Amino acid sequence: MRDTKCMAGGSGRGHDHPIPLPPPARRHCWVTGPESSREPHPGLIVEWSRRDDGWWALVTYVIETDAAVVQQWLPATLLTPTASRQR
């Protein structure tokens, strides 16, 4: 048997710095488009990135009126979970 009371690493009891978890990836969402496109666009979040100005997501979305598929990094403020919006 080993004594494991003083192990290095981790964030055990008594620490005031919890490890922040990123939002889950690969989720369906609605993308708020540019002003010229009034409707939200259906999309899929591929990856998340934490930046100095907040969370950003790599999103693949469809602009149905233009029959275009777009993939770009967008701030989380432009995204809404699909369960939150009705079509």
Buried (B, 14 or more C-beta within 10 A) or exposed (E): EEEEEEEEEEEEEEEEEEEEEEEEEEBEBBBBBEEEBEEBBBBBBBEBEEEEEEBBBBBBBBBEEEEEEBEEEBEBEBBBEBEEEEE
